[in-house]
Amino acid sequence: MKNLCLILQHFPMNHHHLPFIVLSLFLLTFISCSNDDKPENPVDALPPITQTGENTFACLINGKPFFSSRDRRAFYTYADGAYTLSISGSRYDDIGLRSIHLSGLDIVNGVTEGLHPLKARMSGGYSAEYLIGGGITLDTGTTDDAPGLLTITRFDLQEFIVSGTFEFSVKDKEGNTLNFTDGRFDLKF
């Protein structure tokens, strides 16, 4: 753009030159635009993995980017001698309201940084759920037979930040596998 301004400063201006200038600007804009607005690797479309409370939650679902556009949240509570962690993100799109929930339910010694298998939802363990339409269209989750993995890379009780990555697979109502890969979150609780 700076070069264009320099060229125009030295170009004698009159009303005969206006169509040429407009056409040149149009062509310059058209040529500089690329059809390659989508990255070759779908992971490149996801927000970067961070650990600073950036309020991000995203993953690939069967290789297609899922960005949480609403209800990105995390909470950590203590009740009846155990801790519960919940991390979730939702979006409303052409499929409907879709939500991903990662949770640690009744963790006696508290949540820690590290690797946590995502299995069936039960007290003392970690699990993942995928819902469409608030669970009316689809309500499915991880199982003990096909566990996923939650990696908590930052769990900060002073700054109230939980960050990490996840991957898991679930089955839909027809038995088709849905793969959630390259998941990442960076949330305040």
N, C-alpha and C positions, 0 to 999 in steps of 0.2 A: 504494500500500500504506500509506503514511503517513496519507493521508486516511481510509482504512478504519479504522485504529487509533484515530484521533481520534473517529470516529463511534461505534465500539464503546465507548469510554470514557464517553460521555454516554448510552449506551443502557442502560436499566435491565435487568439480567440476571435471568432466572429460567428454569425448565425449559420454560415455555410458549414462550419466544422462541427456543429452540435450533433448531427446524425452520426458522423464518424466516431465521435467521442462516446456517445451512448452505445453504439454497436460494439466498440472496442471494450468498454466496461462490461457489457453483457458477455462477450466472448471470454474475457479474462476470468470473470466469475465462473462461467460454465466450465472452462478448462481446469480451473483450480479445484472444482468440486470433483469428488471421486465417488464412484459407486461402491467403494470399499469402506463404507461407514461401519460395517459390521466386522468385528475382528474374526480372523480365521479360526482361532481357538476360542470356543464359547467361555472358557474360564477367564479369558482376558476382559470379558464384559462385566464380570463381577467386581464389586468393590475390593480394594486391597485388604489383605489380612492385617489388622491393626490391633493394638492393645491399649488404647487411650480413651475408650468410652465414646467412640465416634457414632454410636447409634446405628449400626449396620447389622443386617441379617440377610444372607443370600446363600444360594447354592445352585447346583444344576439338578434338574429333574429329568432323567433320561437324556442327558446331554443338553437340555435347554435351560437358559438362565431363569431363575426364580428370584425376584427382588421383593423383599417385603416392603410394601408401600404404606402399610398401616399397622398399628398395634405391634410394633417392635417393642418388646419389653422383657424384663427379667425381674424376678423377685426371689428373695431368700428369707425364709422364716424359720422360727424355732417354736415348736409346740410339743408338749408331751414327751420331752426328753430326746427329740430328734429334729434334724434340719430338713427342710424341703427347698429345693432349687427348681425354678421354672424359667425357661428361656423360650421365647416364641416370636414368630413373625407371620404376618398375614398379608394377603393382597387380594383385591377384587379385580378379576379380568374376565375374558370371554368364557372361561370355564366356570366362573362363579367365585364365591369367597373361598380362598384356599388358605389353610393354616398349617404350620409346622410347629410342633411343641416338643421340646427336649426337657426332660425332668429327672431329678433325683428325688425320690420319695422316701421320707423317714430315714435319712442318713444319720446314724447314731453319732459318729465321731465328727460330723461336719464335712462339708464339701472341701475338696483339696484340688490343687493343680495336678494334672497328670492324665492318664488314659483311663477311661471308664467305659466298659462294654454297655451297649444299648440293647437291653433284652426286653422280655415281657414286663409290663407295668406291674410292679409289686413293691411292697414295703422293703426298704433297705437296698434298692437297686435303682439303676438309671434306665430310662426308656425313651422312645421317640414315637410320636403319633403324627399322622397326616390326615387332615380333615378337609372335606369339600362341602360347602353349604352348611357350615357349622356342625358337620357330622351327619347331616340328614342324607346327603348324596353319597358320601363315603366317610367311613371312620375306620382307619386301619393303623396298625402300629407294629413295632418291632417284636420279634419272638425270640425265645431261647434257642430255637433251631437255626435261626439266621440272624445272629446279633450284629449290630452296627458298632460304631465307635465314636465316642465323644471325647475330645481332647481339650481339656481346660488349660489354656496357656497362661492366663492371668486370672487370679481370684483375689481381689484386693478389698479387704474389709475396712480400710481407711478411706480409700477413694470410691468405694462401692462400684467397682468395675468388674465385670466378668467377660472374658474374651476366650475364643477358642475356635476349634474346627469340628466338623462332624461328617459322618457318612453312614448310610444305612440303606436297607432295601425293605420294601413292604409289598404286599399283594393287594390288588384291587378286588372288587366283587367278582370279576370274571377269572381271577387267578393270575392275571398278568402282573409281572414284576415291575415295580417302580423303583428306580435307583436314584438315590439322593447322594450326590458326590460333590466334592470341593466346597462343602458347606463352611461358612464362616460367620462369626458373630462378634460384636464388640459393643456391649451394652452397659448402661449404668443400672443399678438396682437400688 
